[in-house]
Amino acid sequence: MKNILTCLFAALGLTTACGQVNYETDVFKTKSGKEVTFHALTHASIRIQYDGKEIQIDPVTKLGNKTIDYASMPKADYLLVTHEHFDHFNKDAIKLLSGEKTRFITNQRCADMYGSGIVMVNGQCLFFNDIKVEAVPAYNITEGHTQFHPKGRDNGYILTIDGLRIYIAGDTEDIPEMSAIKDIDIAFLPCNQPYTMTPDQLIKAAKIIKPKVVFPYHYGQTDLSDIPGKLQSDGIDVRIRHYE
């Protein structure tokens, strides 16, 4: 019985009897056969491991009743923040994950608020050895919601890691610029109105982008149950993880 409970806790990202927290993980291979591991931490916070490197996306130490122990994790080689909202930008998490070699990549607003950072604007690319980072638009288009994420302020990111292309959409709706996003292997798409997309918008976005795998994230209490079936005929693998 103890072993069964331990496995259940690990699958849900809960604390085991030994005090160690395990998060749901997914492993993919790059074009040269190297592993890229994704850890579903919470809400919009994602940890990526690749070839001895640590990549952290929108790290936040605490949301609701869930606390992430970033002090127990290695320092980040690359730390990307999409925008200034509290569930994406957290100074404590950035400090805990920052070391001498950490590259903190963000938009102008967050760099100003933190006091440092490599600023990227929509359409800009940066290259770090075999990792390419592209900043892409992320904003609201629904009337009455555009104040949440105005056009031109925030970033989504496309990471190309040894040929593996990963789209991290940030807080956005199904914007016209998605039609220019091509050859995506893995897409993290947000799903909670009024701040990001409805399930139907996410389905539309996935059909436009055509990634091999979609991870709905940033979903709060949104019912995601219809999404996998509605994308099955498109050959898109939908994986729902316990980010919340």
Phi and psi restraints in degrees (value plus and minus 20) as a CYANA .aco file:
   2 LYS   PHI     -80.4   -40.4
   2 LYS   PSI     -63.6   -23.6
   3 ASN   PHI     -84.4   -44.4
   3 ASN   PSI     -58.2   -18.2
   4 ILE   PHI     -83.0   -43.0
   4 ILE   PSI     -65.1   -25.1
   5 LEU   PHI     -85.1   -45.1
   5 LEU   PSI     -59.5   -19.5
   6 THR   PHI     -82.0   -42.0
   6 THR   PSI     -62.5   -22.5
   7 CYS   PHI     -84.8   -44.8
   7 CYS   PSI     -59.3   -19.3
   8 LEU   PHI     -84.8   -44.8
   8 LEU   PSI     -64.7   -24.7
   9 PHE   PHI     -79.9   -39.9
   9 PHE   PSI     -63.3   -23.3
  10 ALA   PHI     -83.1   -43.1
  10 ALA   PSI     -60.9   -20.9
  11 ALA   PHI     -84.5   -44.5
  11 ALA   PSI     -51.7   -11.7
  12 LEU   PHI    -114.9   -74.9
  12 LEU   PSI     -18.8    21.2
  13 GLY   PHI      54.6    94.6
  13 GLY   PSI      15.1    55.1
  14 LEU   PHI    -125.7   -85.7
  14 LEU   PSI     151.3   191.3
  15 THR   PHI     -98.4   -58.4
  15 THR   PSI     112.0   152.0
  16 THR   PHI    -105.1   -65.1
  16 THR   PSI     157.6   197.6
  17 ALA   PHI     -82.4   -42.4
  17 ALA   PSI     -44.9    -4.9
  18 CYS   PHI    -105.0   -65.0
  18 CYS   PSI     -23.5    16.5
  19 GLY   PHI      69.4   109.4
  19 GLY   PSI     -22.2    17.8
  20 GLN   PHI    -109.0   -69.0
  20 GLN   PSI     115.5   155.5
  21 VAL   PHI    -115.2   -75.2
  21 VAL   PSI     110.1   150.1
  22 ASN   PHI    -135.3   -95.3
  22 ASN   PSI     118.1   158.1
  23 TYR   PHI    -134.3   -94.3
  23 TYR   PSI     132.9   172.9
  24 GLU   PHI     -80.7   -40.7
  24 GLU   PSI     115.7   155.7
  25 THR   PHI    -147.8  -107.8
  25 THR   PSI     133.4   173.4
  26 ASP   PHI    -154.1  -114.1
  26 ASP   PSI     116.5   156.5
  27 VAL   PHI    -138.2   -98.2
  27 VAL   PSI     112.2   152.2
  28 PHE   PHI    -146.6  -106.6
  28 PHE   PSI     142.0   182.0
  29 LYS   PHI    -130.3   -90.3
  29 LYS   PSI     121.4   161.4
  30 THR   PHI    -102.6   -62.6
  30 THR   PSI     158.5   198.5
  31 LYS   PHI     -83.8   -43.8
  31 LYS   PSI     -45.9    -5.9
  32 SER   PHI    -117.1   -77.1
  32 SER   PSI     -13.2    26.8
  33 GLY   PHI      72.3   112.3
  33 GLY   PSI     -13.5    26.5
  34 LYS   PHI     -99.3   -59.3
  34 LYS   PSI     131.4   171.4
  35 GLU   PHI    -109.6   -69.6
  35 GLU   PSI     120.2   160.2
  36 VAL   PHI    -141.3  -101.3
  36 VAL   PSI     100.9   140.9
  37 THR   PHI    -131.0   -91.0
  37 THR   PSI     110.0   150.0
  38 PHE   PHI    -128.8   -88.8
  38 PHE   PSI     110.5   150.5
  39 HIS   PHI    -130.9   -90.9
  39 HIS   PSI     103.9   143.9
  40 ALA   PHI    -102.8   -62.8
  40 ALA   PSI      78.3   118.3
  41 LEU   PHI    -103.5   -63.5
  41 LEU   PSI     -88.0   -48.0
  42 THR   PHI    -185.4  -145.4
  42 THR   PSI     118.7   158.7
  43 HIS   PHI      33.9    73.9
  43 HIS   PSI    -112.5   -72.5
  44 ALA   PHI    -138.2   -98.2
  44 ALA   PSI     -10.8    29.2
  45 SER   PHI    -113.2   -73.2
  45 SER   PSI     102.5   142.5
  46 ILE   PHI    -150.4  -110.4
  46 ILE   PSI     114.7   154.7
  47 ARG   PHI    -126.9   -86.9
  47 ARG   PSI     111.7   151.7
  48 ILE   PHI    -142.8  -102.8
  48 ILE   PSI     111.1   151.1
  49 GLN   PHI    -135.9   -95.9
  49 GLN   PSI     114.5   154.5
  50 TYR   PHI    -173.0  -133.0
  50 TYR   PSI      99.1   139.1
  51 ASP   PHI      30.6    70.6
  51 ASP   PSI      24.8    64.8
  52 GLY   PHI      60.9   100.9
  52 GLY   PSI     -17.5    22.5
  53 LYS   PHI    -124.5   -84.5
  53 LYS   PSI     128.9   168.9
  54 GLU   PHI    -133.6   -93.6
  54 GLU   PSI     105.8   145.8
  55 ILE   PHI    -142.0  -102.0
  55 ILE   PSI     106.0   146.0
  56 GLN   PHI    -138.0   -98.0
  56 GLN   PSI     112.5   152.5
  57 ILE   PHI    -131.8   -91.8
  57 ILE   PSI     105.7   145.7
  58 ASP   PHI      23.5    63.5
  58 ASP   PSI      36.1    76.1
  59 PRO   PHI     -91.9   -51.9
  59 PRO   PSI     114.4   154.4
  60 VAL   PHI    -155.6  -115.6
  60 VAL   PSI     109.8   149.8
  61 THR   PHI     -91.7   -51.7
  61 THR   PSI     -54.1   -14.1
  62 LYS   PHI    -169.7  -129.7
  62 LYS   PSI     111.6   151.6
  63 LEU   PHI    -156.3  -116.3
  63 LEU   PSI     101.0   141.0
  64 GLY   PHI      40.1    80.1
  64 GLY   PSI    -146.8  -106.8
  65 ASN   PHI    -114.4   -74.4
  65 ASN   PSI     -15.2    24.8
  66 LYS   PHI    -123.6   -83.6
  66 LYS   PSI     106.7   146.7
  67 THR   PHI    -136.9   -96.9
  67 THR   PSI     114.9   154.9
  68 ILE   PHI    -125.9   -85.9
  68 ILE   PSI     105.6   145.6
  69 ASP   PHI    -109.2   -69.2
  69 ASP   PSI      59.9    99.9
  70 TYR   PHI     -89.7   -49.7
  70 TYR   PSI     -41.9    -1.9
  71 ALA   PHI     -83.6   -43.6
  71 ALA   PSI     -45.2    -5.2
  72 SER   PHI    -106.5   -66.5
  72 SER   PSI     -25.7    14.3
  73 MET   PHI    -118.0   -78.0
  73 MET   PSI     136.6   176.6
  74 PRO   PHI     -83.2   -43.2
  74 PRO   PSI     137.4   177.4
  75 LYS   PHI     -81.6   -41.6
  75 LYS   PSI     127.1   167.1
  76 ALA   PHI     -99.1   -59.1
  76 ALA   PSI     118.8   158.8
  77 ASP   PHI     -99.3   -59.3
  77 ASP   PSI     -59.4   -19.4
  78 TYR   PHI    -153.4  -113.4
  78 TYR   PSI     110.1   150.1
  79 LEU   PHI    -148.5  -108.5
  79 LEU   PSI      93.9   133.9
  80 LEU   PHI    -131.4   -91.4
  80 LEU   PSI     110.9   150.9
  81 VAL   PHI    -143.4  -103.4
  81 VAL   PSI     112.3   152.3
  82 THR   PHI    -103.0   -63.0
  82 THR   PSI     -59.0   -19.0
  83 HIS   PHI    -188.0  -148.0
  83 HIS   PSI    -199.7  -159.7
  84 GLU   PHI    -102.1   -62.1
  84 GLU   PSI     -31.1     8.9
  85 HIS   PHI     -83.5   -43.5
  85 HIS   PSI     129.6   169.6
  86 PHE   PHI     -79.6   -39.6
  86 PHE   PSI     -45.9    -5.9
  87 ASP   PHI    -106.8   -66.8
  87 ASP   PSI     -10.9    29.1
  88 HIS   PHI    -152.4  -112.4
  88 HIS   PSI     -57.2   -17.2
  89 PHE   PHI    -132.3   -92.3
  89 PHE   PSI      98.3   138.3
  90 ASN   PHI    -161.4  -121.4
  90 ASN   PSI      91.9   131.9
  91 LYS   PHI     -80.8   -40.8
  91 LYS   PSI     -58.6   -18.6
  92 ASP   PHI     -82.2   -42.2
  92 ASP   PSI     -63.9   -23.9
  93 ALA   PHI     -84.9   -44.9
  93 ALA   PSI     -61.4   -21.4
  94 ILE   PHI     -81.7   -41.7
  94 ILE   PSI     -63.0   -23.0
  95 LYS   PHI     -83.7   -43.7
  95 LYS   PSI     -63.4   -23.4
  96 LEU   PHI     -83.2   -43.2
  96 LEU   PSI     -53.3   -13.3
  97 LEU   PHI    -113.4   -73.4
  97 LEU   PSI     -26.6    13.4
  98 SER   PHI    -110.5   -70.5
  98 SER   PSI     112.4   152.4
  99 GLY   PHI    -148.5  -108.5
  99 GLY   PSI    -190.3  -150.3
 100 GLU   PHI     -81.8   -41.8
 100 GLU   PSI     -52.0   -12.0
 101 LYS   PHI    -121.4   -81.4
 101 LYS   PSI     -16.8    23.2
 102 THR   PHI     -89.7   -49.7
 102 THR   PSI     112.4   152.4
 103 ARG   PHI    -125.0   -85.0
 103 ARG   PSI      92.4   132.4
 104 PHE   PHI    -114.7   -74.7
 104 PHE   PSI      93.6   133.6
 105 ILE   PHI    -133.8   -93.8
 105 ILE   PSI     108.4   148.4
 106 THR   PHI    -181.0  -141.0
 106 THR   PSI    -192.3  -152.3
 107 ASN   PHI    -110.4   -70.4
 107 ASN   PSI     155.4   195.4
 108 GLN   PHI     -82.7   -42.7
 108 GLN   PSI     -62.0   -22.0
 109 ARG   PHI     -79.6   -39.6
 109 ARG   PSI     -66.7   -26.7
 110 CYS   PHI     -89.7   -49.7
 110 CYS   PSI     -57.1   -17.1
 111 ALA   PHI     -81.9   -41.9
 111 ALA   PSI     -59.8   -19.8
 112 ASP   PHI     -85.4   -45.4
 112 ASP   PSI     -62.3   -22.3
 113 MET   PHI     -89.4   -49.4
 113 MET   PSI     -56.0   -16.0
 114 TYR   PHI    -104.6   -64.6
 114 TYR   PSI     -48.6    -8.6
 115 GLY   PHI      79.5   119.5
 115 GLY   PSI     -19.2    20.8
 116 SER   PHI    -187.5  -147.5
 116 SER   PSI     152.3   192.3
 117 GLY   PHI     119.6   159.6
 117 GLY   PSI     136.2   176.2
 118 ILE   PHI    -108.4   -68.4
 118 ILE   PSI      93.2   133.2
 119 VAL   PHI    -105.6   -65.6
 119 VAL   PSI     108.8   148.8
 120 MET   PHI    -139.1   -99.1
 120 MET   PSI     121.7   161.7
 121 VAL   PHI    -132.9   -92.9
 121 VAL   PSI     140.9   180.9
 122 ASN   PHI     -72.6   -32.6
 122 ASN   PSI     108.8   148.8
 123 GLY   PHI      76.4   116.4
 123 GLY   PSI     -27.5    12.5
 124 GLN   PHI    -108.6   -68.6
 124 GLN   PSI     129.2   169.2
 125 CYS   PHI    -144.5  -104.5
 125 CYS   PSI     125.2   165.2
 126 LEU   PHI    -150.1  -110.1
 126 LEU   PSI     129.1   169.1
 127 PHE   PHI    -143.4  -103.4
 127 PHE   PSI     109.6   149.6
 128 PHE   PHI    -149.6  -109.6
 128 PHE   PSI      72.0   112.0
 129 ASN   PHI      34.2    74.2
 129 ASN   PSI    -135.5   -95.5
 130 ASP   PHI    -116.8   -76.8
 130 ASP   PSI      -0.1    39.9
 131 ILE   PHI    -139.5   -99.5
 131 ILE   PSI     105.4   145.4
 132 LYS   PHI    -131.2   -91.2
 132 LYS   PSI     115.2   155.2
 133 VAL   PHI    -138.9   -98.9
 133 VAL   PSI     104.7   144.7
 134 GLU   PHI    -136.8   -96.8
 134 GLU   PSI     112.9   152.9
 135 ALA   PHI    -114.5   -74.5
 135 ALA   PSI     107.0   147.0
 136 VAL   PHI    -145.2  -105.2
 136 VAL   PSI     140.1   180.1
 137 PRO   PHI     -82.6   -42.6
 137 PRO   PSI     129.2   169.2
 138 ALA   PHI    -170.0  -130.0
 138 ALA   PSI      93.8   133.8
 139 TYR   PHI    -183.7  -143.7
 139 TYR   PSI     148.1   188.1
 140 ASN   PHI    -111.5   -71.5
 140 ASN   PSI     127.2   167.2
 141 ILE   PHI    -145.0  -105.0
 141 ILE   PSI     -32.8     7.2
 142 THR   PHI     -93.9   -53.9
 142 THR   PSI     113.0   153.0
 143 GLU   PHI     -77.2   -37.2
 143 GLU   PSI     112.0   152.0
 144 GLY   PHI      70.5   110.5
 144 GLY   PSI     -27.6    12.4
 145 HIS   PHI    -135.9   -95.9
 145 HIS   PSI     -28.4    11.6
 146 THR   PHI     -85.4   -45.4
 146 THR   PSI     -37.9     2.1
 147 GLN   PHI     -92.3   -52.3
 147 GLN   PSI     -40.5    -0.5
 148 PHE   PHI     -88.5   -48.5
 148 PHE   PSI     -66.4   -26.4
 149 HIS   PHI    -160.0  -120.0
 149 HIS   PSI      66.5   106.5
 150 PRO   PHI     -89.7   -49.7
 150 PRO   PSI     129.0   169.0
 151 LYS   PHI     -80.3   -40.3
 151 LYS   PSI     113.1   153.1
 152 GLY   PHI      74.1   114.1
 152 GLY   PSI     -31.9     8.1
 153 ARG   PHI    -107.4   -67.4
 153 ARG   PSI     -66.0   -26.0
 154 ASP   PHI    -121.4   -81.4
 154 ASP   PSI     146.0   186.0
 155 ASN   PHI    -137.2   -97.2
 155 ASN   PSI     122.5   162.5
 156 GLY   PHI    -120.2   -80.2
 156 GLY   PSI     149.2   189.2
 157 TYR   PHI    -155.3  -115.3
 157 TYR   PSI     122.0   162.0
 158 ILE   PHI    -132.7   -92.7
 158 ILE   PSI      99.9   139.9
 159 LEU   PHI    -123.2   -83.2
 159 LEU   PSI     109.1   149.1
 160 THR   PHI    -131.8   -91.8
 160 THR   PSI      90.8   130.8
 161 ILE   PHI    -134.5   -94.5
 161 ILE   PSI      84.2   124.2
 162 ASP   PHI      27.8    67.8
 162 ASP   PSI      25.9    65.9
 163 GLY   PHI      70.3   110.3
 163 GLY   PSI     -36.9     3.1
 164 LEU   PHI    -103.5   -63.5
 164 LEU   PSI     102.5   142.5
 165 ARG   PHI    -124.7   -84.7
 165 ARG   PSI     103.9   143.9
 166 ILE   PHI    -143.8  -103.8
 166 ILE   PSI     102.8   142.8
 167 TYR   PHI    -125.0   -85.0
 167 TYR   PSI      97.0   137.0
 168 ILE   PHI    -129.2   -89.2
 168 ILE   PSI      84.8   124.8
 169 ALA   PHI     -94.4   -54.4
 169 ALA   PSI     -43.3    -3.3
 170 GLY   PHI      48.8    88.8
 170 GLY   PSI    -178.3  -138.3
 171 ASP   PHI    -110.7   -70.7
 171 ASP   PSI      87.0   127.0
 172 THR   PHI    -174.0  -134.0
 172 THR   PSI     143.7   183.7
 173 GLU   PHI    -125.2   -85.2
 173 GLU   PSI    -191.5  -151.5
 174 ASP   PHI    -100.8   -60.8
 174 ASP   PSI      56.6    96.6
 175 ILE   PHI     -97.6   -57.6
 175 ILE   PSI     136.4   176.4
 176 PRO   PHI     -78.7   -38.7
 176 PRO   PSI     -50.4   -10.4
 177 GLU   PHI     -84.2   -44.2
 177 GLU   PSI     -35.8     4.2
 178 MET   PHI     -84.2   -44.2
 178 MET   PSI     -43.0    -3.0
 179 SER   PHI     -85.9   -45.9
 179 SER   PSI     -37.7     2.3
 180 ALA   PHI    -113.2   -73.2
 180 ALA   PSI     -22.8    17.2
 181 ILE   PHI    -109.7   -69.7
 181 ILE   PSI      94.7   134.7
 182 LYS   PHI    -143.6  -103.6
 182 LYS   PSI     141.4   181.4
 183 ASP   PHI      34.6    74.6
 183 ASP   PSI      23.3    63.3
 184 ILE   PHI    -110.4   -70.4
 184 ILE   PSI     109.9   149.9
 185 ASP   PHI    -104.8   -64.8
 185 ASP   PSI     -64.0   -24.0
 186 ILE   PHI    -154.1  -114.1
 186 ILE   PSI     109.3   149.3
 187 ALA   PHI    -145.3  -105.3
 187 ALA   PSI     110.8   150.8
 188 PHE   PHI    -122.5   -82.5
 188 PHE   PSI      92.3   132.3
 189 LEU   PHI    -138.2   -98.2
 189 LEU   PSI     109.9   149.9
 190 PRO   PHI    -100.4   -60.4
 190 PRO   PSI     133.0   173.0
 191 CYS   PHI    -170.3  -130.3
 191 CYS   PSI      58.7    98.7
 192 ASN   PHI    -181.1  -141.1
 192 ASN   PSI      90.0   130.0
 193 GLN   PHI     -98.7   -58.7
 193 GLN   PSI     130.2   170.2
 194 PRO   PHI    -108.6   -68.6
 194 PRO   PSI     -15.5    24.5
 195 TYR   PHI    -107.4   -67.4
 195 TYR   PSI     -53.1   -13.1
 196 THR   PHI    -151.3  -111.3
 196 THR   PSI    -146.5  -106.5
 197 MET   PHI    -122.4   -82.4
 197 MET   PSI     132.0   172.0
 198 THR   PHI     -97.4   -57.4
 198 THR   PSI     145.4   185.4
 199 PRO   PHI     -75.0   -35.0
 199 PRO   PSI     -60.4   -20.4
 200 ASP   PHI     -85.0   -45.0
 200 ASP   PSI     -58.1   -18.1
 201 GLN   PHI     -85.8   -45.8
 201 GLN   PSI     -59.8   -19.8
 202 LEU   PHI     -82.5   -42.5
 202 LEU   PSI     -63.4   -23.4
 203 ILE   PHI     -80.5   -40.5
 203 ILE   PSI     -64.0   -24.0
 204 LYS   PHI     -81.1   -41.1
 204 LYS   PSI     -65.1   -25.1
 205 ALA   PHI     -81.2   -41.2
 205 ALA   PSI     -63.1   -23.1
 206 ALA   PHI     -83.1   -43.1
 206 ALA   PSI     -58.6   -18.6
 207 LYS   PHI     -87.2   -47.2
 207 LYS   PSI     -49.8    -9.8
 208 ILE   PHI     -95.3   -55.3
 208 ILE   PSI     -67.2   -27.2
 209 ILE   PHI     -96.3   -56.3
 209 ILE   PSI     -56.3   -16.3
 210 LYS   PHI      38.7    78.7
 210 LYS   PSI      32.3    72.3
 211 PRO   PHI     -94.5   -54.5
 211 PRO   PSI     142.0   182.0
 212 LYS   PHI     -92.9   -52.9
 212 LYS   PSI     -58.2   -18.2
 213 VAL   PHI    -152.3  -112.3
 213 VAL   PSI     117.0   157.0
 214 VAL   PHI    -139.3   -99.3
 214 VAL   PSI     110.7   150.7
 215 PHE   PHI    -129.8   -89.8
 215 PHE   PSI      86.1   126.1
 216 PRO   PHI     -85.3   -45.3
 216 PRO   PSI     115.4   155.4
 217 TYR   PHI    -164.0  -124.0
 217 TYR   PSI     157.6   197.6
 218 HIS   PHI      38.6    78.6
 218 HIS   PSI      16.4    56.4
 219 TYR   PHI    -119.7   -79.7
 219 TYR   PSI     -28.5    11.5
 220 GLY   PHI      33.6    73.6
 220 GLY   PSI    -144.5  -104.5
 221 GLN   PHI    -120.0   -80.0
 221 GLN   PSI      -6.4    33.6
 222 THR   PHI     -84.5   -44.5
 222 THR   PSI     116.7   156.7
 223 ASP   PHI     -99.2   -59.2
 223 ASP   PSI      93.0   133.0
 224 LEU   PHI    -119.9   -79.9
 224 LEU   PSI     -16.2    23.8
 225 SER   PHI     -82.6   -42.6
 225 SER   PSI     -46.6    -6.6
 226 ASP   PHI    -103.8   -63.8
 226 ASP   PSI     -35.1     4.9
 227 ILE   PHI     -84.3   -44.3
 227 ILE   PSI     -68.8   -28.8
 228 PRO   PHI     -77.2   -37.2
 228 PRO   PSI     -64.4   -24.4
 229 GLY   PHI     -85.1   -45.1
 229 GLY   PSI     -55.3   -15.3
 230 LYS   PHI     -98.8   -58.8
 230 LYS   PSI     -30.2     9.8
 231 LEU   PHI    -132.0   -92.0
 231 LEU   PSI     -20.3    19.7
 232 GLN   PHI     -81.5   -41.5
 232 GLN   PSI     -63.3   -23.3
 233 SER   PHI     -88.6   -48.6
 233 SER   PSI     -36.4     3.6
 234 ASP   PHI    -108.4   -68.4
 234 ASP   PSI     -21.9    18.1
 235 GLY   PHI      53.7    93.7
 235 GLY   PSI       3.7    43.7
 236 ILE   PHI    -119.6   -79.6
 236 ILE   PSI     105.0   145.0
 237 ASP   PHI    -102.9   -62.9
 237 ASP   PSI      92.8   132.8
 238 VAL   PHI    -118.5   -78.5
 238 VAL   PSI     103.5   143.5
 239 ARG   PHI    -140.6  -100.6
 239 ARG   PSI      96.6   136.6
 240 ILE   PHI    -120.5   -80.5
 240 ILE   PSI      97.5   137.5
 241 ARG   PHI    -132.6   -92.6
 241 ARG   PSI     141.4   181.4
 242 HIS   PHI    -108.2   -68.2
 242 HIS   PSI      56.1    96.1
 243 TYR   PHI     -97.5   -57.5
 243 TYR   PSI     -46.7    -6.7
